[in-house]
Amino acid sequence: MSENEKLTGDNKASSEARRLSKMPDAFVILFIVILCAGLLTYVLPAGSFVTHTVEKTVNGQLTQRTLIKPDSFSFSDKRNSNGAALFDTGDQIGLMNYAFEGLVSGNKYGSAVGVVAFILIVGGAFGVVMQTGAINNGILALIDKTKSSQVLIIPLLFTLFSLGGAVFGMGEEAIAFCIVLVPLMIALGYDAITGVLITYVATQIGFATSWMNPFSVAIAQGIADVPLMSGQGFRMILWLVFTLIGLGFTLWYAYRIKLRPETSYSLSSNEYFKDKQKTLKTNYTYIDSLILLVFFAGLAWVIWGVVAHAYYIPEIATQFFCIGLACGFIAMIGKRMSANGLSEAFQQGAKDLLPAALIVGMAKGIVLVLGGDDVTEPSVLNTLLFYASNAIGETSSYVNASAMLIFQATFNFFVASGSGQAAITMPLMAPLSDLVGLNRQIAVLAFQLGDGLSNIIIPTSASLIGCLGVARIDWSIWFKFIWRLFTLLIIAALVTMWIAVAIGLS
């Protein structure tokens, strides 16, 4: 690298760092929210609703669900006229108690302590799986095998990365793959943007339409009191449709670039990587095959457990823990990992998701400061629900569903964490859906689509900025390119929400 190139790269990196440093961290935003929540306890009276039990037949089985009765809201005279204290003792919740009280609230079956434990254990398990190198080696081996049939490379890679986002919430891992695949795409006659499309963008499309991602849909459904992994059939079709939309756009762009390279949005990046081409080396062995076999068999076990035995957060966390251990033991037998290495990989995987776990706990603390999420007990949160439902309740269900999607996509700019956003928004959006006549599954769907799809464009996503940094693409250049695909996907998401309302998705 010449000195001028090095300075240019350093200047771009420092410029990006300065831009990001101006944007508040998720924990800063949470603290601002808790201050606003505390202020609301001085301004708004507490209120409560009356609930009723509704029976419904789903897949031939009679199920019961407790819903809020419309027009049952009433203000309470039991509210603390002094508002929330700065610090409180015993069973009372003060502003500064929000972090601890939020983290220890609930039980193993739900928010927050159960979800926090779930995130850390599953994160640790995936840390072990990724550390074995089997997934990385498998993808590189696939690329090596299909190099002679270039027409297959983009469809195969896009589908695999989308599947990774759908199955285990692949996101940050795309950064590492960008390091390998961006130069490869350029060597094949495409450009750096094509490399980001088949890695990061594909993972986020899968993330947004997942039927089993433990870090988004499972957490959101748990908080919304919706059966885990319910609506799988609808979401699988959704994943296929959105993946085809993303793949079609990527193929259109890639082959346009191959015919006219000068039209690329990343010309300077392309030239940089052309000077640094590397030969692709794969180290795929039978150990990788065994690990991948165990990994995918384990995922089938999780799905079977949920469908056949209604496994919930404790059981699913333990299943993923077993999958991680089994993959780690195979790696130890294959001399890829020591016992200490397995332990370190688990710790690192959990450590990577510690911020998300803390956000879940602190978000629950905000709910507690507002009076808790029991709709039958007086709370300021119930009053907020009442006002929100009045604001949108006069419109149609289709408009309400669209508003939920747009809200989630906008909110993701401020909290670009799937599990964090679920913890913050679902306690409000789930009961709100009851009040405006929507199924809670639709509220979960709005969260999924709004969160996942906006990740491909927002500059507050660390994963996106990381991938763009590896590909040497400035975010402003990326925005000029990606807005078309983002618009197309949001339109498809709005249509999806309308279909979900029409069929009564449950």
C-alpha positions in Angstrom: 0.0 0.0 0.0 1.3 3.4 -0.9 1.6 6.1 1.7 -1.1 8.1 0.0 -3.5 5.1 0.0 -2.8 4.5 3.7 -3.5 8.1 4.6 -6.7 8.1 2.5 -7.9 4.9 4.3 -7.0 6.3 7.7 -8.8 9.5 6.9 -11.9 7.6 5.9 -11.8 5.5 9.0 -11.3 8.5 11.3 -14.1 10.4 9.5 -16.5 7.4 10.0 -15.5 7.2 13.6 -16.2 10.9 14.2 -19.6 10.5 12.5 -20.5 7.6 14.7 -19.2 9.2 17.8 -21.9 11.9 17.4 -24.7 9.4 17.6 -25.8 8.4 21.1 -25.0 4.9 22.3 -27.9 2.6 23.0 -27.3 2.8 26.7 -27.2 6.6 26.6 -30.6 6.5 24.8 -32.0 4.1 27.4 -30.9 6.5 30.2 -32.6 9.4 28.4 -35.7 7.2 28.1 -35.7 6.4 31.8 -35.5 10.1 32.7 -38.4 10.7 30.5 -40.3 7.8 32.1 -39.6 9.2 35.5 -40.9 12.6 34.4 -44.1 11.0 33.0 -44.9 9.5 36.5 -45.2 13.1 37.7 -47.3 14.2 34.8 -49.7 11.3 33.9 -52.1 9.6 36.2 -52.0 5.8 36.5 -54.7 3.7 34.9 -55.8 0.1 34.3 -57.8 -2.1 32.0 -60.1 -5.1 32.4 -59.1 -8.3 30.7 -61.1 -11.3 29.4 -60.2 -14.8 28.1 -60.7 -15.6 24.5 -60.8 -19.1 23.1 -59.6 -19.8 19.6 -58.9 -22.9 17.6 -55.4 -23.0 16.1 -54.2 -25.9 14.0 -57.1 -28.0 15.3 -56.3 -27.3 19.0 -58.4 -25.1 21.3 -56.2 -22.3 22.8 -57.0 -19.6 25.4 -55.5 -16.1 25.5 -56.1 -13.2 27.9 -56.8 -10.0 26.0 -57.7 -6.4 27.0 -61.3 -5.5 26.9 -61.9 -2.5 24.6 -63.2 0.6 26.3 -62.4 -0.8 29.8 -59.7 1.7 30.7 -60.2 3.7 33.9 -57.9 6.1 35.8 -57.0 5.2 39.3 -56.8 7.3 42.4 -54.1 5.0 43.8 -51.2 6.6 41.9 -48.3 8.1 43.8 -48.9 11.8 43.4 -45.2 12.5 44.1 -44.1 10.4 41.1 -41.1 8.0 41.0 -38.4 8.6 43.6 -34.8 9.0 42.5 -33.9 6.0 44.6 -36.1 3.7 46.6 -35.9 0.6 48.8 -37.8 -2.6 49.4 -40.3 -3.4 46.7 -40.6 0.2 45.4 -38.9 1.1 42.1 -36.9 4.4 41.9 -35.3 5.8 38.8 -31.8 4.7 39.8 -33.1 1.2 40.6 -34.0 0.5 37.0 -30.9 -1.4 36.0 -30.8 -3.9 38.9 -34.6 -4.3 39.3 -35.0 -4.8 35.6 -32.3 -7.4 35.3 -33.7 -9.5 38.2 -37.4 -9.1 37.4 -39.5 -12.0 36.1 -38.5 -15.7 36.2 -36.9 -18.3 34.0 -39.8 -18.3 31.6 -39.7 -14.7 30.5 -38.5 -11.1 30.8 -36.2 -10.1 32.0 -34.0 -12.6 33.9 -35.0 -15.5 31.8 -34.4 -13.7 28.5 -31.0 -12.3 29.8 -29.9 -15.9 30.7 -31.2 -17.1 27.3 -29.2 -14.5 25.4 -26.0 -15.2 27.2 -26.2 -19.0 27.0 -27.2 -19.1 23.4 -24.6 -16.5 22.5 -22.0 -18.6 24.2 -23.1 -21.7 22.3 -22.9 -19.9 19.0 -19.5 -18.5 20.0 -18.2 -22.1 20.3 -19.8 -23.1 16.9 -18.2 -20.2 15.1 -14.8 -20.7 16.8 -14.6 -24.3 15.4 -14.3 -22.7 12.0 -16.7 -25.2 10.4 -19.2 -22.6 9.1 -16.4 -20.5 7.7 -14.6 -23.4 6.1 -17.9 -24.8 4.7 -18.7 -21.5 2.9 -15.1 -21.2 1.5 -15.2 -24.8 0.3 -18.5 -24.1 -1.4 -17.0 -21.0 -3.2 -14.0 -23.1 -4.3 -16.2 -25.8 -5.7 -18.4 -23.4 -7.7 -15.7 -21.1 -9.1 -15.9 -22.9 -12.4 -19.6 -22.2 -12.5 -19.7 -18.5 -11.7 -23.4 -18.2 -12.4 -24.1 -20.3 -9.3 -21.9 -18.4 -6.8 -24.0 -15.3 -6.1 -27.4 -17.2 -5.8 -25.7 -19.9 -3.5 -23.9 -17.4 -1.3 -26.9 -15.0 -1.0 -29.2 -17.9 0.0 -26.7 -19.3 2.5 -26.2 -15.9 4.2 -29.9 -15.2 4.3 -30.4 -18.6 5.9 -27.7 -17.8 8.4 -29.6 -14.6 9.4 -32.9 -16.5 9.6 -31.6 -19.5 11.6 -29.1 -18.0 14.1 -29.2 -14.3 13.7 -26.0 -13.9 11.7 -25.0 -10.3 11.5 -21.7 -9.3 12.9 -20.1 -12.5 11.5 -20.7 -11.0 8.0 -17.8 -8.6 8.7 -15.3 -11.4 8.7 -16.8 -12.9 5.5 -16.6 -9.5 3.8 -12.8 -9.6 4.2 -12.7 -12.8 2.1 -15.7 -12.3 -0.3 -15.3 -8.6 -1.3 -11.9 -9.3 -3.0 -13.3 -12.5 -4.5 -16.3 -10.6 -6.1 -14.0 -8.1 -7.6 -11.7 -10.8 -9.0 -14.8 -12.4 -10.6 -15.6 -9.1 -12.4 -18.2 -7.6 -9.9 -17.5 -4.9 -7.3 -17.2 -4.3 -3.6 -20.9 -3.4 -3.2 -21.8 -6.9 -4.6 -19.7 -8.4 -1.8 -21.7 -6.5 0.9 -25.0 -7.4 -0.8 -24.3 -11.2 -0.7 -23.1 -11.1 2.9 -24.5 -8.4 5.2 -27.7 -7.5 3.3 -28.5 -11.2 2.8 -28.2 -11.8 6.5 -30.5 -8.9 7.4 -33.2 -10.1 5.0 -33.0 -13.5 6.6 -33.0 -11.8 10.1 -36.1 -9.8 9.2 -38.1 -12.8 8.0 -36.9 -15.5 10.4 -39.1 -18.2 11.7 -36.7 -19.3 14.5 -34.0 -16.7 15.2 -33.4 -17.0 18.9 -32.2 -13.4 19.2 -35.2 -11.6 17.6 -38.4 -13.5 16.8 -38.1 -15.9 19.8 -37.5 -13.0 22.3 -40.3 -10.9 20.8 -42.8 -13.7 20.9 -41.9 -14.5 24.4 -42.4 -10.9 25.6 -45.6 -10.6 23.6 -46.9 -13.9 25.2 -47.2 -15.5 21.8 -46.2 -19.2 21.4 -42.5 -19.5 20.5 -41.9 -20.1 16.8 -45.6 -19.9 16.0 -46.5 -18.7 12.5 -43.6 -20.7 11.1 -45.3 -21.6 7.8 -46.1 -17.9 7.0 -42.6 -16.8 7.9 -40.9 -19.5 5.9 -42.8 -18.3 2.8 -41.9 -14.8 3.8 -38.2 -15.7 4.0 -38.3 -17.3 0.5 -40.1 -14.3 -1.1 -37.9 -11.6 0.5 -34.8 -13.6 -0.2 -35.8 -13.9 -3.9 -36.4 -10.1 -4.0 -33.0 -9.4 -2.5 -31.3 -12.0 -4.7 -33.0 -10.6 -7.9 -31.9 -7.1 -7.1 -28.3 -8.3 -6.4 -28.2 -10.3 -9.6 -29.5 -7.3 -11.6 -26.8 -5.1 -10.1 -24.0 -7.6 -10.3 -24.4 -8.4 -14.0 -24.9 -4.8 -14.8 -21.5 -4.1 -13.2 -19.9 -7.0 -15.0 -21.1 -5.5 -18.3 -20.2 -1.9 -17.4 -17.7 -1.8 -14.6 -17.4 2.0 -14.8 -21.0 2.3 -13.5 -20.0 0.9 -10.1 -20.7 2.9 -7.0 -17.4 1.7 -5.4 -14.8 2.3 -8.1 -12.0 3.4 -5.7 -12.6 0.4 -3.5 -12.5 -1.9 -6.6 -9.2 -0.6 -7.7 -7.7 -0.9 -4.2 -8.7 -4.6 -4.0 -7.6 -5.4 -7.5 -4.0 -4.5 -6.4 -4.3 -7.0 -3.5 -5.8 -10.1 -5.0 -5.3 -13.3 -3.0 -5.7 -16.9 -3.9 -8.6 -18.5 -2.1 -7.4 -21.3 0.2 -9.8 -23.8 1.8 -9.1 -26.1 4.8 -12.3 -28.1 4.7 -12.0 -31.5 6.3 -14.2 -34.3 7.6 -14.2 -32.6 11.0 -16.0 -29.7 9.4 -18.6 -32.1 8.0 -19.1 -33.7 11.4 -19.6 -30.3 13.1 -22.0 -29.0 10.5 -23.9 -32.3 10.7 -24.3 -32.0 14.4 -25.1 -28.3 14.2 -28.0 -28.7 11.7 -29.2 -31.9 13.5 -29.3 -29.8 16.6 -31.4 -27.1 14.9 -33.8 -29.8 13.8 -34.0 -31.0 17.4 -34.9 -27.4 18.6 -37.7 -27.2 16.0 -39.0 -30.6 17.0 -38.9 -29.7 20.7 -40.9 -26.5 20.1 -43.5 -28.1 17.8 -43.9 -31.5 19.5 -43.4 -30.6 23.1 -43.9 -26.8 23.4 -40.3 -26.2 24.6 -39.9 -22.7 25.9 -37.0 -20.4 26.9 -35.3 -22.7 29.5 -35.5 -25.8 27.3 -34.4 -24.0 24.1 -31.4 -22.4 25.9 -30.4 -25.8 27.1 -30.7 -27.3 23.7 -28.4 -24.7 22.2 -26.0 -25.2 25.0 -25.9 -28.9 24.2 -25.3 -28.1 20.5 -22.4 -25.8 21.3 -20.8 -28.5 23.6 -21.2 -31.2 21.0 -19.6 -29.1 18.3 -16.9 -28.1 20.7 -16.1 -31.7 21.7 -15.8 -32.7 18.0 -13.4 -29.8 17.5 -11.4 -31.0 20.5 -11.2 -34.5 19.0 -10.0 -33.0 15.8 -7.3 -31.0 17.6 -8.8 -27.7 16.6 -9.7 -26.6 20.1 -8.6 -27.4 23.6 -10.9 -27.7 26.7 -9.7 -24.2 27.7 -10.3 -23.0 24.1 -13.8 -24.3 24.2 -14.4 -22.4 27.5 -12.9 -19.2 26.1 -15.0 -19.4 23.0 -18.2 -19.8 25.1 -17.2 -16.9 27.2 -16.4 -14.7 24.2 -19.7 -15.6 22.6 -21.6 -14.6 25.7 -19.5 -11.5 26.1 -20.3 -10.4 22.6 -24.0 -10.5 23.5 -23.6 -9.0 27.0 -24.7 -5.5 25.8 -27.9 -6.9 24.3 -28.6 -8.8 27.6 -28.1 -5.6 29.6 -30.4 -3.7 27.3 -33.1 -6.3 27.9 -32.8 -5.9 31.6 -32.6 -2.1 31.6 -35.6 -1.9 29.2 -37.6 -4.0 31.7 -36.5 -1.5 34.4 -38.1 1.3 32.4 -41.4 -0.6 32.3 -41.2 -1.1 36.1 -40.6 2.6 36.7 -43.8 3.3 34.7 -45.7 0.9 37.0 -45.1 -2.5 35.4 -46.7 -4.3 32.5 -49.7 -5.8 34.2 -52.6 -4.2 32.4 -55.0 -4.9 35.3 -52.9 -3.0 37.8 -52.7 0.9 37.8 -49.7 2.1 35.9 -48.5 5.0 33.8 -47.7 2.5 31.0 -51.4 1.6 30.8 -52.2 5.3 30.5 -49.7 5.6 27.6 -51.4 2.6 26.0 -54.8 4.2 26.3 -53.7 7.4 24.7 -51.8 5.6 21.9 -54.8 3.4 21.1 -57.0 6.5 21.0 -54.6 8.2 18.6 -54.7 5.3 16.1 -57.8 3.4 17.0 -60.1 5.3 14.7 -58.1 4.1 11.6 -58.4 0.8 9.9 -56.4 -2.3 10.9 -54.3 -2.1 7.8 -53.3 1.5 8.7 -52.5 0.4 12.3 -50.4 -2.5 11.1 -48.5 -0.1 8.7 -47.9 2.4 11.5 -46.4 -0.3 13.7 -44.0 -1.3 11.0 -42.9 2.2 10.3 -42.5 2.9 14.1 -40.3 -0.2 14.5 -38.1 0.7 11.5 -37.7 4.3 12.8 -37.0 3.2 16.4 -34.2 0.9 15.1 -32.2 4.0 14.2 -31.9 4.7 17.9 -31.5 1.1 19.2 -29.9 -1.0 16.5 -30.2 -4.2 18.5 -32.8 -6.8 17.8 -33.2 -8.2 21.3 -32.8 -4.7 22.8 -35.5 -3.3 20.6 -37.8 -6.2 21.3 -37.4 -5.6 25.0 -38.1 -1.9 24.8 -41.0 -1.9 22.3 -42.9 -5.2 22.7 -44.2 -4.5 26.2 -46.0 -1.5 24.6 -46.8 -2.8 21.1 -48.2 -6.2 22.2 -51.0 -4.8 24.4 -51.5 -1.9 22.0 -52.3 -4.5 19.2 -55.0 -5.8 21.5 -56.6 -2.4 21.9 -56.6 -1.6 18.1 -58.0 -5.0 17.2 -54.8 -6.7 15.8 -53.4 -10.1 16.7 -50.2 -9.9 18.8 -48.4 -12.0 16.1 -48.8 -9.0 13.8 -47.1 -6.8 16.3 -44.2 -9.3 16.4 -44.1 -9.3 12.6 -44.0 -5.5 12.5 -41.0 -5.6 14.9 -39.2 -8.3 12.8 -39.6 -6.5 9.5 -39.0 -3.0 10.8 -35.9 -4.0 12.7 -34.3 -6.3 10.3 -34.9 -4.4 7.0 -33.8 -1.0 8.4 -30.5 -2.5 9.4 -29.4 -2.4 5.8 -29.4 1.4 5.7 -29.1 3.0 9.2 -25.6 4.4 10.0 -26.1 3.4 13.7 -25.7 -0.3 12.8 -22.2 -1.4 13.9 -22.4 -4.4 11.7 -23.2 -2.4 8.6 -20.5 0.1 9.3 -18.1 -2.7 9.9 -18.9 -4.4 6.6 -18.6 -1.0 4.8 -15.3 -0.3 6.5 -13.9 -3.7 5.4 -15.2 -3.0 1.8 -13.8 0.6 2.0 -17.2 2.1 1.1 -18.3 5.4 2.7 -21.8 5.3 4.2 -22.9 8.2 2.1 -22.0 6.3 -1.1 -23.8 3.2 0.3 -26.9 5.2 1.0 -27.0 6.5 -2.6 -27.0 2.9 -3.8 -29.1 1.0 -1.2 -32.1 3.3 -0.9 -33.7 1.6 -4.0 -33.5 -1.9 -2.5 -34.6 -0.6 0.9 -37.6 1.1 -0.6 -38.5 -2.1 -2.5 -38.2 -4.2 0.7 -40.3 -1.7 2.8 -43.1 -1.8 0.2 -43.0 -5.6 0.3 -43.1 -5.4 4.1 -46.1 -3.2 4.0 -47.9 -5.6 1.7 -46.9 -8.4 4.0 -48.5 -6.6 7.0 -51.7 -6.1 5.0 -51.8 -9.8 4.1 -51.1 -10.8 7.7 -54.1 -8.6 8.8 -56.3 -10.1 6.0 -55.6 -13.7 7.0 -55.6 -13.0 10.7 -52.1 -14.3 11.3 -51.8 -16.0 14.6 
